[in-house]
């Protein structure tokens, strides 16, 4: 009699056990995907933070150069153009609400840095600029910021790669599709932007 009762219990224990295993697997997979998705968001926040640092630094550096000495008219005009471009890029950054908008503003600042490099100011002709501690400190800050941006971009792409692989591998791909986990885009800089911009005053 006891054996018959045990067999009856097995008839529902086994299906319930299998169902619980499936539920636990689905929950675990979902939570893992959520964590991976949040990690990608956090990595992008690091990229944004590094870009924000650069966006804030460039206008200050331009203002320091402009205010340190009296340049000839042509150089003064070029510096004013760079300053206008830096202000416009910062405004674009501050008003951007999407990742694509932020990237566009960041690339706009890349152009400003290119213009800044093109000035090619000879520091030896302006010893007061060379001696300005604020100018030297801002140059160091800019160099450090470019390194941070590069590191943040690489980390972001690593996290995106891990996440994208996770949502494509079976059977987690079923969970990803079921709960709307979409592919994330890698950071792709404009051609030539892979080299950290340098401000050349020599």
For each residue, the residues with C-beta under 8 A, 3 or more apart:
1: 4 5
2: 5 6
3: 6 7
4: 1 7 8
5: 1 2 8 9
6: 2 3 9 10
7: 3 4 10 11
8: 4 5 11 12
9: 5 6 12 13
10: 6 7 13 14
11: 7 8 14 15
12: 8 9 15 16
13: 9 10 16 17
14: 10 11 17 18
15: 11 12 18 19
16: 12 13 19 20
17: 13 14 20 21
18: 14 15 21 22
19: 15 16 22 23
20: 16 17 23 24
21: 17 18 24 25
22: 18 19 25 26
23: 19 20 26 27
24: 20 21 27 28
25: 21 22 28 29
26: 22 23 29 30 175
27: 23 24 30 31
28: 24 25 31 32
29: 25 26 32 33 171 172 175
30: 26 27 33 34 175 179
31: 27 28 34 35
32: 28 29 35 36 166 172
33: 29 30 36 37 166 167 172 175 176 179 181
34: 30 31 37 38
35: 31 32 38 39
36: 32 33 39 40 159 162 163 166
37: 33 34 40 41 163 181 184
38: 34 35 41 42
39: 35 36 42 43 159 162 163
40: 36 37 43 44 156 159 160 163 184
41: 37 38 44 45
42: 38 39 45 46 159
43: 39 40 46 47 152 155 156 158 159 160
44: 40 41 47 48 99 156
45: 41 42 48 49
46: 42 43 49 50 152 155 156
47: 43 44 50 51 149 152 153 156 187
48: 44 45 51 52 102
49: 45 46 52 53 152
50: 46 47 53 54 145 148 149 152
51: 47 48 54 55 93 102 105 106 109 149
52: 48 49 55 56 93
53: 49 50 56 57 145 148
54: 50 51 57 58 109 142 145 146 149
55: 51 52 58 89 90 93 105 109
56: 52 53 59 60 90
57: 53 54 60 61 138 141 142 145
58: 54 55 61 62 86 89 90 109 112 113 116 142
59: 56 62 63 83 86 87 90
60: 56 57 63 64 138
61: 57 58 64 65 116 135 138 139 142 199
62: 58 59 65 66 79 82 83 86 116
63: 59 60 66 67 83
64: 60 61 67 68 132 134 135 138
65: 61 62 68 79 121 129 135
66: 62 63 71 76 79 80 83
67: 63 64
68: 64 65 126 128 129 132 135
69: 126 128 129
70:
71: 66 75 76 79 121 126
72: 75 76
73: 76 77
74: 77 78
75: 71 72 78 79 119 121
76: 66 71 72 73 79 80
77: 73 74 80 81
78: 74 75 81 82 115 118 119
79: 62 65 66 71 75 76 82 83 119
80: 66 76 77 83 84
81: 77 78 84 85 115
82: 62 78 79 85 86 112 115 116 119
83: 59 62 63 66 79 80 86 87
84: 80 81 87 88
85: 81 82 88 89 108 111 112 115
86: 58 59 62 82 83 89 90 109 112
87: 59 83 84 90 91
88: 84 85 91 92 108
89: 55 58 85 86 92 93 105 108 109 111 112
90: 55 56 58 59 86 87 93 94 109
91: 87 88 94 95
92: 88 89 95 96 101 104 105 108
93: 51 52 55 89 90 96 102 105 106 109
94: 90 91
95: 91 92 101
96: 92 93 101 102 104 105
97: 101
98: 101 102
99: 44 102 103 185
100: 103 104
101: 92 95 96 97 98 104 105
102: 48 51 93 96 98 99 105 106
103: 99 100 106 107 187
104: 92 96 100 101 107 108
105: 51 55 89 92 93 96 101 102 108 109
106: 51 93 102 103 109 110
107: 103 104 110 111 189 190 193
108: 85 88 89 92 104 105 111 112
109: 51 54 55 58 86 89 90 93 105 106 112 113
110: 106 107 113 114 189 190 193 197
111: 85 89 107 108 114 115
112: 58 82 85 86 89 108 109 115 116
113: 58 109 110 116 117 197 199
114: 110 111 117 118 197
115: 78 81 82 85 111 112 118 119
116: 58 61 62 82 112 113 119 197 199
117: 113 114 120 197 198 199 200
118: 78 114 115
119: 75 78 79 82 115 116
120: 117 200 201
121: 65 71 75 125 126 129 201
122: 125 126 201 202
123: 126 127 129 130 201 202
124: 127 130
125: 121 122
126: 68 69 71 121 122 123 129 130
127: 123 124 130 131
128: 68 69 131 132
129: 65 68 69 121 123 126 132 135 201
130: 123 124 126 127 135
131: 127 128
132: 64 68 128 129 135 136
133: 136 137
134: 64 137 138
135: 61 64 65 68 129 130 132 138 139
136: 132 133 139 140
137: 133 134 140 141
138: 57 60 61 64 134 135 141 142
139: 61 135 136 142 143 199
140: 136 137 143 144
141: 57 137 138 144 145
142: 54 57 58 61 138 139 145 146 199
143: 139 140 146 147 196 198
144: 140 141 147 148
145: 50 53 54 57 141 142 148 149
146: 54 142 143 149 150 196 197
147: 143 144 150 151 196
148: 50 53 144 145 151 152
149: 47 50 51 54 145 146 152 153 196
150: 146 147 153 154 196
151: 147 148 154 155
152: 43 46 47 49 50 148 149 155 156
153: 47 149 150 156 157 187 189
154: 150 151 157 158
155: 43 46 151 152 158 159
156: 40 43 44 46 47 152 153 159 160 187
157: 153 154 160 161 186 187
158: 43 154 155 161 162
159: 36 39 40 42 43 155 156 162 163
160: 40 43 156 157 163 164 184 185 186 187
161: 157 158 164 165 186
162: 36 39 158 159 165 166
163: 36 37 39 40 159 160 166 167 184
164: 160 161 167 168 183 184
165: 161 162 168 169
166: 32 33 36 162 163 169 172 176
167: 33 163 164 172 173 176 181 182 183
168: 164 165 173 176 183
169: 165 166 172 173
170: 173 174
171: 29 174 175
172: 29 32 33 166 167 169 175 176
173: 167 168 169 170 176 177
174: 170 171 177 178
175: 26 29 30 33 171 172 178 179 181
176: 33 166 167 168 172 173 179 181
177: 173 174 180 181
178: 174 175
179: 30 33 175 176
180: 177
181: 33 37 167 175 176 177
182: 167
183: 164 167 168
184: 37 40 160 163 164
185: 99 160 188
186: 157 160 161
187: 47 103 153 156 157 160
188: 185
189: 107 110 153 193 194
190: 107 110 193
191:
192: 195
193: 107 110 189 190
194: 189
195: 192
196: 143 146 147 149 150
197: 110 113 114 116 117 146
198: 117 143
199: 61 113 116 117 139 142
200: 117 120
201: 120 121 122 123 129
202: 122 123
